[in-house]
């Protein structure tokens, strides 16, 4: 017996404790793998029975479910998530342990669970409404689970495996009070052989203890989960969040499969890990092709099985064909164990196009990867979709909208998610969830981490790759995102290359890839752009967009977030059209992929294609399909973007397809009868411009509209430029009468990164001003602070200024967003012509802040003259 430290307690652990996924054969890990694909029907396997009396479900109900999805009411407490949890290695017999369990949330190093505090619906995380608990356990507490179960008598003589598809984060397990094993990790499946702890037909007690440090533990990969949700960081998901189940297996059994398609060689190599193999046993492989022909291979346990084909049918988003396969262990002509699986003939690599540019290729053909970011967060289940149908619907929405790629953002999903991507035909770029160990900005070196943090990250990275290796839909691994937790870049790149040389590597999505990996990945918000072309690496746009469009009655809170805000579906459509036109141009310049952010709103993030509750799709699927296919009349683009001016303003109207444009200046609807645009023109008064493009066959674009307002002040002059992400509309933004909210992304705040907001403006002759007021936003979780100092000055000639007021601020910790209105009285009774405001940025975050030393933001809004 060997002691193991489970959550601070030492329990005796028997040597029979086993973990899943099982270690792959190293010889097969280093193979040159060129994956591929097919259509294979995998029927839903029902659980073989409850095996124990189920708790009374009549009293169960979701807690604080104020944001239901269409599937919330379909959750059945007696059988949540009944679908077979491991679609790529199926057996007929299994027992689903999902349902109502007793639970208690207790101090971490205090008493163990005695009496229950209530019931929790597994597999929904404890914070979720669908769990029936709906609260955070906190880093100082453990979550305890308990339920009765029994092993069917028909399983006698077989080994019994207890599977956890995922539990976040440190999990320890007992049967009848005896420790059977423990696991650290939030995203990978793990298993224990509990044969020696159970007797068929007898009732047993299963007790599970979970501790989740969320983003406060500093060494556990957790993605964007946070105990303090804000901006891109959302509610955490603690404890069991995927299916728990039992499985009977024979004494000699198949523990894992490693499936490696070789596209160019028209072959597949399958390696089966066999537990407790005997000398006279043989492993057989049967593969069924598209014509129904069966291809066979046999080998001794531990040896690879290879099947070749005369012709292959490739897996792709356009044709997601999957080959069916069966692996058996045979002894004396009899089957000892049998599992069913599938694979796709798919190759993902880099090749050069006819221009010599390095591109992403799929099955030896260039395919532009048109992606959408998918966080996979739910208002009712947080990490756990309410049902399998709900999860599939998200994937189908992306596909129906013309996207062929999902970038799985900061989360690893259940095995059924990737199964549906395989079946539906959607490519996947898979992120590795980050740790809360720091954040590097462009140009900064890798973080230096303690060895325990490095080892834990590497362990969970390896398990992610090994667990999901066989899915043809996954074409790219993404270890780091925008510098979060980025460390030992070269070592991490080598680990991924060694484990999976047949897929592409995007080492660091967004920035600082160190020249490593296959992709040069740029993030650019909100409009699309591309990185410089490189020899040997494909240029991709890993994220763009994040356009905030809050839909009334479908927003999580009054605080909403995005890099640009629009007020209507029409405005969103026009903006998206223009972005897609830019992407088509960038593709001609060498861009191989673009990922729009994002598929759904997530809590305060209102930049999704769908609302957080999945009730509203903000742009119709048919519209998006047409835009993505190019079979659409794109709306004209009106320039400049600034809508305020002083004397006169030059106007240009452009169209990416060079179609004729017709416009009006009086607010009326444009058409063929309107003035045709023939070049730049000027306006010298407040004007509403509307324009439409008309194709030769008579098809019209959407009408675009822009209201230009003449201002009673001169053009403001800025000593330092605002940040391009937060222009608030340009030079006149601080005088346009639009006041910012507590949401820094509402499009009305002008943002300055590390530099002051220093502005002077010329006033109309004879204007008397007695008071100046301006607003500043503080949102410290977003690194937005009040200015260090504000100075207001006036001048008669624009050269010599006199200070009329000054105010100092001392930064103090305060995580609650607030707006500070600052007023200055002007005692001078006669007019002056120039006003200057200098708001001094604190430059870097204070020492007490989580991001100490990193650049600080200054957000300024409406300047009012009275």
C-alpha positions in Angstrom: 0.0 0.0 0.0 1.3 3.4 -0.9 0.3 6.7 0.7 -1.1 9.5 -1.5 -1.9 13.1 -0.5 -5.5 13.6 -1.5 -6.6 17.2 -0.8 -4.4 17.5 2.2 -5.5 14.1 3.7 -3.3 10.9 3.5 -5.4 7.9 2.5 -4.1 4.4 1.7 -4.3 3.8 -2.0 -4.2 0.3 -3.5 -1.9 -0.4 -6.4 -4.9 -1.3 -8.5 -5.7 2.4 -9.0 -5.6 3.2 -12.7 -5.9 6.5 -14.6 -7.4 7.3 -18.0 -6.4 8.1 -20.7 -3.8 5.4 -20.7 -0.3 6.1 -21.8 0.2 5.7 -25.5 3.0 3.6 -27.0 5.9 5.9 -27.6 6.8 4.3 -30.9 3.4 5.4 -32.3 3.5 8.8 -30.8 6.4 9.8 -32.9 4.9 8.5 -36.2 4.3 11.0 -39.1 0.6 11.2 -38.8 -1.5 12.7 -41.6 -5.1 12.5 -40.4 -8.2 12.3 -42.6 -12.1 11.4 -42.5 -15.6 9.8 -43.2 -19.3 9.4 -42.3 -20.1 6.8 -39.7 -23.3 6.4 -37.8 -22.7 5.9 -34.1 -26.0 5.1 -32.4 -26.7 6.4 -29.0 -26.1 3.7 -26.5 -28.4 3.7 -23.6 -27.3 2.9 -20.1 -27.9 -0.7 -19.1 -29.8 0.3 -16.0 -29.5 2.3 -12.9 -27.9 -0.3 -10.7 -29.3 1.4 -7.6 -32.4 3.2 -6.4 -32.4 6.8 -7.6 -33.1 9.7 -5.3 -36.5 11.5 -5.5 -36.2 14.0 -8.3 -39.6 15.7 -7.7 -38.0 18.4 -5.5 -35.2 19.3 -7.8 -35.2 22.6 -9.7 -32.6 24.9 -11.2 -31.4 27.7 -8.9 -31.6 31.4 -10.0 -32.1 30.4 -13.6 -32.8 33.9 -14.9 -31.3 33.3 -18.3 -32.8 30.0 -19.7 -31.7 28.5 -23.0 -34.1 26.6 -25.2 -32.9 23.3 -23.7 -33.0 24.3 -20.0 -36.5 22.8 -19.5 -35.4 19.6 -21.3 -33.0 18.6 -18.5 -34.3 15.5 -16.8 -33.0 15.1 -13.3 -33.4 11.4 -13.4 -31.2 11.0 -16.5 -29.1 14.1 -17.3 -26.7 13.6 -20.1 -27.7 10.0 -21.0 -25.6 9.9 -24.2 -22.6 7.5 -24.4 -19.6 9.6 -23.2 -16.8 8.0 -25.2 -17.9 7.9 -28.9 -14.5 6.9 -30.3 -14.2 3.7 -28.3 -17.6 2.2 -27.6 -18.8 -0.9 -25.8 -22.4 -2.1 -25.4 -22.5 -2.3 -21.6 -22.1 0.7 -19.3 -23.8 2.3 -16.3 -24.5 6.1 -16.2 -24.0 7.6 -12.7 -25.3 11.0 -13.6 -28.2 12.3 -11.6 -28.9 13.7 -8.1 -26.1 13.2 -5.6 -25.9 14.3 -2.0 -23.4 17.2 -1.6 -21.8 19.5 1.0 -19.4 22.4 0.7 -17.1 22.3 3.7 -13.8 24.0 4.9 -10.8 22.6 3.0 -8.9 21.2 6.0 -11.9 20.7 8.3 -14.3 17.9 8.9 -15.2 15.4 6.1 -18.8 15.1 4.8 -21.2 13.6 7.3 -24.7 14.9 6.5 -25.7 16.4 3.2 -26.4 20.0 2.7 -28.7 19.2 -0.2 -28.6 17.5 -3.6 -26.7 18.4 -6.6 -27.5 17.4 -10.2 -24.4 15.8 -11.7 -22.7 16.6 -14.1 -23.4 20.3 -13.8 -20.8 22.4 -12.0 -21.7 23.6 -8.5 -21.9 27.3 -9.6 -24.5 26.6 -12.4 -28.2 27.0 -12.0 -28.8 23.5 -13.4 -26.8 21.9 -10.6 -29.5 23.0 -8.1 -26.8 24.7 -6.0 -25.8 27.8 -7.9 -23.0 29.1 -5.8 -19.2 29.3 -5.8 -17.4 27.0 -3.3 -14.5 29.4 -2.8 -10.9 28.5 -2.7 -11.0 27.8 1.0 -13.6 25.0 0.7 -14.0 21.5 -0.8 -17.0 20.1 -2.6 -18.1 16.7 -1.3 -20.3 14.4 -3.4 -21.9 11.1 -2.4 -24.3 8.6 -3.9 -25.2 4.9 -3.7 -24.7 2.5 -6.6 -24.6 -1.1 -7.3 -22.8 -3.2 -9.9 -25.2 -5.4 -11.9 -24.9 -9.1 -11.1 -24.4 -9.8 -14.8 -21.0 -8.1 -14.5 -19.7 -10.8 -12.2 -16.3 -12.1 -13.3 -15.4 -8.9 -15.2 -13.3 -5.9 -14.1 -15.2 -2.7 -13.2 -13.9 0.7 -14.3 -15.1 3.9 -12.8 -14.8 6.8 -15.3 -14.9 10.6 -14.8 -15.1 12.5 -18.0 -13.9 15.7 -16.3 -13.8 17.2 -12.8 -12.3 20.6 -12.0 -9.8 20.5 -10.4 -8.2 18.2 -7.7 -10.4 15.2 -7.3 -10.2 12.2 -4.8 -12.5 9.2 -4.8 -13.5 6.6 -2.3 -15.8 3.6 -2.5 -17.3 2.5 0.9 -14.8 4.9 2.6 -11.7 3.3 1.0 -9.6 5.5 -1.3 -9.4 4.3 -4.9 -7.5 7.2 -6.4 -7.0 10.9 -7.1 -6.5 13.2 -10.1 -5.4 16.7 -10.8 -6.7 18.4 -13.9 -9.9 20.1 -15.0 -10.4 19.0 -18.6 -9.2 15.4 -19.1 -11.0 12.1 -18.5 -9.6 9.8 -15.8 -10.5 6.3 -14.5 -10.0 3.9 -11.6 -10.2 0.1 -11.6 -12.6 -0.5 -8.7 -12.9 -4.3 -9.2 -11.5 -5.1 -5.8 -13.8 -2.6 -4.0 -17.2 -3.8 -5.3 -19.3 -6.9 -5.3 -21.9 -7.4 -8.0 -25.5 -7.0 -6.7 -24.3 -5.2 -3.5 -25.0 -1.5 -2.8 -21.9 0.6 -2.4 -21.3 4.3 -1.5 -19.3 6.4 -3.8 -17.8 9.6 -2.2 -16.0 12.2 -4.3 -14.0 15.2 -2.9 -13.1 18.1 -5.2 -11.1 21.3 -4.6 -11.0 24.0 -7.2 -8.8 27.0 -6.8 -10.3 28.6 -10.0 -8.1 31.6 -11.0 -6.8 32.0 -7.4 -4.5 29.0 -7.2 -2.0 30.2 -9.7 -0.9 26.8 -10.9 -4.0 25.1 -12.3 -4.9 25.6 -16.0 -8.4 27.1 -15.9 -8.8 29.2 -19.1 -11.1 32.3 -18.6 -12.8 31.0 -15.4 -12.7 33.5 -12.6 -13.9 33.9 -9.1 -14.3 37.6 -10.0 -15.9 37.5 -13.4 -15.5 40.6 -15.6 -14.9 41.4 -19.3 -13.6 38.2 -21.0 -13.4 36.4 -17.6 -16.6 34.4 -16.7 -18.0 32.5 -13.9 -15.9 29.5 -12.9 -17.1 25.9 -13.1 -16.0 23.8 -10.1 -16.3 20.1 -9.4 -17.7 17.4 -11.6 -18.8 18.9 -14.9 -18.9 15.9 -17.2 -20.4 12.4 -17.1 -19.5 9.8 -14.4 -20.0 6.2 -15.4 -19.1 2.6 -14.8 -18.0 0.1 -17.4 -17.4 -3.7 -17.2 -14.4 -5.1 -19.1 -12.9 -8.6 -19.4 -9.8 -9.5 -17.6 -7.8 -8.8 -20.7 -9.2 -5.6 -22.3 -8.5 -2.8 -24.7 -7.6 0.3 -22.7 -7.1 2.8 -25.5 -6.8 3.3 -29.3 -4.3 5.4 -31.2 -5.6 5.9 -34.8 -3.2 7.5 -37.3 -4.5 8.0 -40.9 -1.8 8.3 -43.6 -3.5 10.2 -46.3 -0.8 10.2 -49.0 -0.1 6.5 -48.4 -3.8 5.6 -48.4 -3.6 3.7 -45.2 -4.5 3.8 -41.5 -2.4 2.6 -38.6 -4.2 1.6 -35.4 -2.5 0.8 -32.1 -4.5 -0.8 -29.4 -3.3 -0.6 -25.8 -4.1 -4.0 -24.3 -4.2 -4.6 -20.5 -3.2 -8.0 -19.1 -2.6 -9.5 -22.5 -1.8 -13.3 -22.8 0.7 -14.9 -25.1 -1.8 -16.7 -27.3 -4.0 -13.7 -27.9 -4.3 -11.7 -31.1 -5.6 -8.2 -31.9 -7.6 -7.9 -35.0 -8.8 -4.8 -36.9 -11.7 -4.5 -39.3 -12.3 -1.3 -41.3 -15.4 -0.7 -43.4 -15.0 1.6 -46.3 -17.6 3.7 -48.2 -18.5 0.8 -50.4 -19.1 -1.5 -47.4 -16.0 -3.5 -48.1 -14.2 -4.8 -45.0 -10.4 -4.5 -44.7 -8.7 -6.7 -42.1 -5.4 -6.8 -40.2 -4.1 -8.8 -37.3 -1.1 -8.5 -35.0 0.2 -9.5 -31.5 -0.8 -7.2 -28.6 1.4 -4.2 -28.5 2.0 -4.2 -32.3 0.5 -1.7 -34.8 -2.2 -2.8 -37.2 -2.0 -1.3 -40.7 -4.8 -1.3 -43.4 -4.2 0.0 -46.9 -6.8 1.1 -49.5 -6.8 1.4 -53.3 -8.7 4.7 -53.0 -9.7 6.8 -50.1 -12.5 9.2 -49.4 -11.2 12.2 -47.6 -12.8 13.8 -44.6 -13.5 17.5 -45.0 -16.1 20.1 -43.9 -17.8 19.6 -47.3 -17.8 15.8 -47.0 -17.3 14.6 -43.4 -17.1 11.0 -44.3 -16.0 8.6 -41.5 -14.7 5.1 -41.8 -16.1 2.6 -39.2 -13.6 0.3 -37.5 -13.8 -2.6 -35.0 -10.9 -3.8 -32.8 -11.0 -7.2 -31.1 -8.9 -9.2 -28.8 -9.1 -12.9 -29.9 -8.1 -16.1 -28.2 -8.6 -19.5 -29.8 -10.9 -17.9 -32.4 -13.2 -16.4 -29.8 -13.5 -12.7 -29.1 -12.3 -11.7 -25.6 -13.0 -8.0 -26.0 -14.4 -5.7 -28.7 -14.6 -2.0 -29.2 -16.0 0.1 -32.1 -14.6 3.3 -33.3 -14.2 5.5 -36.4 -11.6 7.7 -38.2 -11.4 10.3 -40.9 -8.9 10.3 -43.7 -7.7 13.9 -43.3 -4.4 15.6 -43.8 -3.6 19.0 -42.4 -0.3 20.7 -43.4 1.4 23.7 -45.0 2.1 23.9 -48.7 2.8 26.7 -51.1 0.2 28.1 -53.5 0.8 29.1 -57.1 2.2 32.4 -55.9 4.7 30.7 -53.7 2.9 31.8 -50.5 2.7 29.4 -47.6 -0.9 28.4 -47.0 -3.0 26.1 -44.9 -3.8 23.0 -46.9 -6.4 20.3 -46.2 -6.0 17.0 -48.0 -3.5 18.6 -50.4 -5.8 21.4 -51.4 -5.9 25.0 -50.3 -8.9 25.7 -48.1 -9.5 29.1 -46.5 -10.3 28.4 -42.9 -13.2 30.7 -42.1 -13.6 30.5 -38.3 -15.6 31.7 -35.4 -14.4 31.7 -31.8 -16.3 29.3 -29.5 -16.0 29.8 -25.7 -18.5 27.1 -24.9 -20.1 28.9 -21.9 -23.7 28.5 -20.9 -26.0 30.6 -18.7 -27.7 27.5 -17.3 -24.8 25.0 -17.1 -21.6 27.3 -17.2 -19.1 24.7 -18.6 -21.7 22.0 -19.1 -24.2 22.4 -21.9 -27.8 21.7 -20.7 -28.0 18.7 -23.1 -26.1 17.0 -25.9 -28.6 18.4 -28.3 -27.8 22.0 -27.1 -24.1 21.4 -27.6 -24.7 20.0 -31.1 -26.9 23.0 -32.0 -24.0 25.5 -31.3 -21.8 23.6 -33.8 -24.6 23.4 -36.4 -25.3 27.1 -36.1 -21.7 27.8 -36.9 -21.8 25.4 -39.9 -25.1 26.7 -41.2 -23.8 30.3 -41.0 -21.0 29.4 -43.4 -18.1 28.9 -41.0 -16.0 25.8 -41.6 -13.8 26.3 -38.4 -14.3 26.6 -34.7 -11.5 27.9 -32.5 -12.2 26.3 -29.2 -11.3 29.2 -26.9 -9.7 28.7 -23.5 -11.6 25.5 -22.8 -11.3 21.8 -23.6 -14.7 20.2 -24.3 -16.2 16.8 -23.7 -15.4 14.0 -26.1 -18.9 14.2 -27.5 -18.2 17.8 -28.7 -15.4 16.7 -31.0 -17.5 13.7 -32.0 -20.2 16.1 -33.3 -17.5 18.2 -35.0 -16.3 15.0 -36.8 -19.9 14.1 -37.8 -21.1 17.6 -38.9 -17.8 18.5 -40.6 -16.3 21.5 -38.7 -12.5 22.1 -38.3 -11.2 22.8 -34.8 -8.3 24.8 -33.5 -7.9 23.7 -30.0 -6.7 26.0 -27.2 -4.9 24.9 -24.1 -6.5 26.7 -21.2 -4.1 29.1 -19.5 -3.0 29.4 -15.9 -3.2 32.5 -13.7 0.6 33.0 -13.5 1.0 36.3 -15.3 0.6 37.8 -18.7 3.3 39.0 -21.1 2.8 41.8 -23.6 4.3 41.9 -27.1 8.0 42.2 -27.0 8.4 40.8 -23.5 10.3 37.5 -22.7 8.7 34.3 -21.5 7.4 34.1 -18.0 9.6 32.3 -15.5 7.5 29.8 -13.5 8.2 27.4 -10.6 8.7 23.8 -11.6 5.4 22.6 -10.1 3.5 25.0 -12.3 5.5 24.0 -15.4 5.0 20.3 -14.7 1.2 20.6 -14.1 0.7 22.7 -17.3 2.7 20.1 -19.3 0.8 17.2 -17.8 -2.6 18.7 -18.7 -1.3 19.8 -22.2 -0.2 16.2 -22.9 -3.5 14.7 -21.7 -5.5 17.1 -23.9 -3.5 16.0 -27.0 -3.6 12.3 -26.1 -7.3 12.3 -25.2 -8.4 14.0 -28.5 -5.7 12.7 -30.8 -8.1 10.5 -32.9 -10.6 13.3 -33.9 -10.2 14.3 -37.6 -11.9 17.6 -36.9 -8.9 18.9 -34.8 -6.3 20.4 -37.2 -4.4 22.8 -35.0 -3.1 22.8 -31.4 -2.9 26.3 -29.6 -0.8 26.1 -26.4 -0.9 29.8 -25.6 -3.3 32.7 -26.1 -2.2 36.4 -26.1 0.6 35.8 -23.7 -1.4 34.4 -20.8 0.8 32.1 -18.8 3.3 31.8 -21.7 6.5 30.2 -20.6 9.3 28.0 -22.0 7.9 28.5 -25.5 10.5 26.3 -27.2 10.0 23.4 -24.8 6.2 23.5 -25.2 6.5 23.6 -28.9 8.7 20.5 -28.8 6.3 18.6 -26.6 3.4 19.3 -29.0 5.5 18.3 -32.0 6.6 15.1 -30.4 3.1 14.1 -29.3 1.4 15.0 -32.6 3.7 15.6 -35.6 0.7 15.2 -38.0 -1.1 18.4 -36.9 -0.3 22.0 -37.2 1.0 24.1 -34.2 -0.1 27.6 -33.4 2.2 28.2 -30.5 0.8 31.5 -29.4 -2.4 32.9 -30.8 -2.2 36.6 -30.9 1.4 37.5 -30.4 4.9 36.4 -29.4 5.1 33.0 -31.2 9.0 33.4 -31.1 9.0 32.3 -34.8 8.0 28.8 -33.6 5.1 26.7 -34.9 3.4 26.7 -38.3 1.2 29.8 -38.0 2.0 33.5 -37.7 -1.1 34.5 -35.8 -2.3 38.1 -35.4 -5.2 39.4 -33.2 -6.6 42.7 -34.5 -9.8 44.4 -33.1 -12.3 45.2 -34.3 -11.4 45.3 -38.0 -9.5 42.5 -39.7 -5.8 42.7 -40.6 -3.0 40.2 -41.2 0.6 39.6 -40.0 3.5 40.0 -42.3 4.1 37.1 -44.6 6.9 34.6 -43.6 8.6 31.9 -45.4 7.5 28.5 -44.0 4.6 29.8 -41.8 1.0 30.5 -42.8 -0.4 34.0 -42.0 -3.6 33.8 -40.0 -5.9 36.2 -38.2 -6.5 34.4 -34.9 -9.2 36.8 -33.7 -11.0 39.9 -35.0 -14.4 41.5 -34.3 -15.7 41.5 -30.8 -18.5 43.8 -31.9 -20.8 44.5 -29.0 -24.5 44.4 -30.0 -26.6 44.0 -26.8 -30.1 42.6 -27.6 -32.8 44.0 -25.3 -34.1 41.4 -22.8 -31.2 39.1 -23.7 -28.3 40.7 -21.8 -26.6 39.3 -18.7 -26.3 42.6 -17.0 -26.2 46.4 -17.6 -22.5 46.1 -18.1 -21.7 45.0 -21.6 -18.4 44.5 -23.3 -16.8 44.6 -26.8 -14.3 46.5 -28.8 -16.9 48.3 -30.8 -20.6 48.9 -30.1 -23.4 49.0 -32.6 -27.0 49.9 -32.0 -28.9 47.9 -34.6 -28.9 44.7 -36.6 -28.5 46.8 -39.8 -25.4 48.5 -38.4 -24.0 45.1 -37.4 -24.6 43.7 -40.9 -23.0 46.5 -42.7 -20.0 46.5 -40.4 -19.6 42.7 -40.9 -20.0 43.0 -44.7 -17.2 45.5 -44.7 -15.0 43.3 -42.6 -15.6 40.3 -44.9 -14.7 42.4 -47.9 -11.4 43.3 -46.2 -10.8 39.6 -45.4 -11.3 38.7 -49.1 -8.7 41.3 -50.0 -6.3 40.0 -47.3 -6.8 36.4 -48.6 -5.5 37.6 -51.9 -2.5 39.0 -50.1 -1.7 35.7 -48.4 -4.0 35.3 -45.4 -5.0 31.7 -44.8 -7.6 31.9 -42.0 -9.7 34.4 -40.1 -11.5 33.8 -36.8 -14.4 36.1 -35.9 -15.1 36.7 -32.2 -17.4 35.1 -31.2 -20.2 32.5 -31.5 -22.2 33.6 -28.5 -22.4 36.3 -26.0 -20.7 35.3 -22.7 -22.1 37.0 -19.6 -21.1 40.7 -19.9 -19.5 40.0 -23.4 -22.2 41.0 -25.9 -20.1 40.4 -29.0 -21.6 37.0 -30.0 -23.3 35.9 -33.2 -26.0 34.6 -30.8 -27.2 36.0 -27.5 -25.9 34.2 -24.4 -29.2 32.3 -23.9 -29.1 31.1 -27.6 -32.5 32.6 -28.1 -31.6 35.2 -30.8 -29.2 35.0 -33.7 -28.1 38.5 -34.4 -27.3 38.0 -38.1 -29.4 35.4 -40.0 -27.6 32.2 -41.1 -28.6 32.7 -44.7 -27.2 36.2 -44.8 -23.9 35.0 -43.3 -23.7 32.1 -45.8 -24.2 34.5 -48.7 -21.5 36.9 -47.3 -19.0 34.0 -46.8 -19.6 32.6 -50.3 -19.3 35.9 -52.0 -22.8 35.6 -53.5 -24.0 38.9 -52.0 -24.2 42.6 -53.0 -22.1 44.2 -50.3 -23.1 47.6 -49.0 -21.0 50.7 -49.8 -18.5 52.1 -47.3 -18.8 55.7 -46.4 -15.7 57.6 -45.4 -14.5 59.1 -43.2 -15.6 57.3 -40.1 -15.7 60.6 -38.1 -19.2 62.0 -38.0 -18.4 65.5 -36.7 -16.6 68.4 -38.4 -16.1 72.2 -38.0 -16.0 73.9 -41.4 -16.3 71.5 -44.3 -15.8 67.7 -44.7 -14.7 65.7 -47.7 -16.9 62.5 -48.3 -15.9 59.4 -50.2 -18.1 56.3 -50.9 -16.4 53.1 -51.8 -17.5 49.7 -53.0 -15.2 46.6 -52.9 -16.9 45.1 -56.0 -16.7 48.4 -57.9 -20.5 48.5 -58.4 -22.4 51.7 -59.1 -23.4 53.7 -56.0 -26.4 56.0 -55.7 -26.8 58.4 -52.7 -29.0 61.1 -51.2 -28.1 64.0 -48.8 -31.6 64.7 -47.5 -32.3 61.5 -45.6 -34.5 60.0 -48.3 -34.1 56.4 -49.6 -31.5 56.1 -52.5 -32.2 54.2 -55.7 -31.4 54.3 -59.4 -33.2 57.6 -59.6 -30.8 59.2 -57.1 -27.5 60.9 -57.8 -24.7 58.5 -58.9 -21.5 58.7 -57.0 -18.6 59.8 -59.2 -16.0 61.0 -56.8 -15.1 62.8 -53.6 -17.4 65.6 -52.6 -17.7 68.1 -49.7 -20.4 69.0 -47.2 -20.5 72.2 -45.2 -23.6 71.7 -43.0 -25.2 69.0 -40.9 -26.2 66.3 -43.3 -27.7 62.8 -43.4 -26.1 60.7 -46.2 -27.7 57.5 -47.5 -26.1 55.2 -50.1 -26.9 51.9 -51.9 -25.0 49.8 -54.4 -26.9 48.2 -57.3 -25.6 45.2 -59.3 -26.1 44.9 -63.1 -28.9 42.3 -62.5 -30.7 44.8 -60.3 -29.9 43.3 -57.0 -29.4 46.0 -54.3 -27.2 46.1 -51.3 -28.4 47.2 -47.9 -28.8 51.0 -47.6 -26.1 52.5 -45.5 -26.6 55.7 -43.6 -24.3 58.2 -41.9 -25.3 61.4 -40.1 -22.6 64.1 -40.2 -22.9 67.0 -37.7 -21.3 70.3 -38.0 -19.8 71.4 -34.6 -19.6 74.9 -33.1 -16.0 74.4 -32.1 -12.7 74.0 -33.9 -11.1 70.7 -34.6 -9.6 69.4 -31.3 -5.8 68.9 -31.2 -4.3 65.9 -29.4 -0.8 65.9 -28.0 -1.0 62.0 -27.7 -3.1 59.7 -29.9 -5.9 57.7 -28.4 -5.6 53.9 -28.7 -7.1 52.7 -32.0 -9.3 50.2 -30.1 -11.0 53.0 -28.2 -11.4 56.0 -30.5 -15.1 56.7 -29.4 -15.6 58.1 -32.9 -12.5 60.2 -33.4 -11.4 63.8 -32.9 -14.8 65.2 -31.8 -15.7 62.3 -29.6 -15.2 64.2 -26.4 -17.6 66.9 -27.5 -20.3 64.9 -29.3 -22.9 64.9 -26.4 -22.7 61.1 -25.9 -21.9 60.1 -22.4 -20.1 56.9 -21.5 -21.6 54.2 -19.3 -19.9 51.9 -16.8 -19.1 49.7 -19.8 -15.7 50.7 -21.1 -16.5 49.1 -24.5 -19.7 51.0 -25.1 -18.0 53.0 -27.9 -18.2 56.3 -26.1 -15.0 56.3 -24.0 -11.7 57.4 -25.5 -8.9 55.3 -24.2 -5.2 56.2 -23.7 -2.7 53.5 -22.9 0.1 54.7 -20.7 0.0 58.2 -22.2 -1.9 61.3 -21.0 -5.1 62.6 -22.5 -3.9 66.1 -23.6 -6.4 68.1 -25.7 -6.8 71.7 -26.7 -9.7 73.1 -28.7 -10.6 76.5 -30.3 -13.9 78.0 -29.1 -16.3 80.2 -31.1 -15.6 83.9 -30.9 -17.5 85.6 -28.1 -18.3 82.3 -26.2 -18.2 82.8 -22.4 -17.5 79.7 -20.4 -18.0 79.6 -16.6 -17.5 75.8 -16.0 -15.8 72.9 -17.6 -16.8 69.3 -16.8 -15.3 66.0 -18.0 -15.7 62.3 -17.1 -13.2 59.6 -16.3 -13.9 55.8 -15.9 -12.3 53.6 -13.3 -12.5 49.8 -13.9 -9.5 48.4 -12.2 -10.1 44.8 -13.3 -9.6 46.1 -16.8 -6.5 48.1 -15.8 -8.5 51.3 -16.2 -7.6 54.0 -13.5 -8.5 57.5 -12.7 -5.9 60.1 -13.9 -3.0 60.9 -11.6 -3.8 64.6 -12.2 -6.1 66.8 -14.2 -5.1 70.3 -15.3 -7.3 72.8 -17.1 -5.9 75.9 -18.9 -7.3 78.7 -21.1 -5.7 81.0 -23.7 -6.6 83.9 -25.9 -4.1 83.2 -28.7 -3.5 79.4 -28.5 0.2 79.9 -27.5 0.2 81.2 -23.9 -2.0 79.3 -21.5 -3.0 80.1 -18.0 -3.9 77.2 -15.5 -7.4 77.8 -14.0 -7.6 74.5 -12.0 -5.9 71.3 -11.0 -7.1 68.1 -9.2 -5.0 65.2 -8.0 -6.1 61.5 -7.6 -4.4 58.8 -5.6 -5.1 55.3 -6.9 -6.6 52.9 -4.3 -7.9 49.4 -4.7 -11.5 49.3 -5.8 -12.8 46.5 -8.1 -16.2 48.2 -8.6 -16.4 50.2 -11.8 -17.2 53.9 -11.3 -17.4 57.2 -13.2 -15.7 60.3 -11.8 -17.2 63.6 -13.0 -14.6 66.4 -12.6 -15.7 70.1 -12.6 -13.6 73.3 -12.8 -15.1 76.8 -12.2 -13.8 79.6 -14.4 -14.0 83.0 -12.7 -13.1 85.0 -15.9 -16.2 86.9 -17.2 -14.9 87.7 -20.7 -14.6 85.2 -23.5 -11.4 83.2 -24.3 -10.7 81.3 -27.5 -8.7 78.2 -26.5 -9.2 75.5 -23.8 -6.6 72.9 -22.9 -7.2 69.8 -20.7 -4.3 67.6 -19.6 -5.3 64.4 -17.8 -2.1 62.6 -16.6 -2.1 58.8 -16.9 -0.6 56.8 -14.0 1.2 55.0 -16.9 1.6 51.6 -15.2 -0.6 49.6 -12.8 0.2 50.1 -9.1 2.2 47.6 -7.1 -0.9 46.4 -5.3 -2.7 45.5 -8.5 -2.8 42.0 -10.0 -1.2 43.4 -13.2 1.4 45.5 -11.4 3.9 47.1 -13.7 1.8 46.6 -16.8 0.5 49.5 -18.9 -2.4 51.3 -17.4 -5.4 52.7 -19.2 -7.0 56.2 -18.9 -10.6 56.4 -20.2 -12.0 59.9 -20.8 -15.5 61.0 -21.9 -17.7 63.9 -22.6 -16.3 67.4 -22.1 -19.1 69.8 -21.3 -18.8 73.6 -21.4 -21.3 75.7 -19.5 
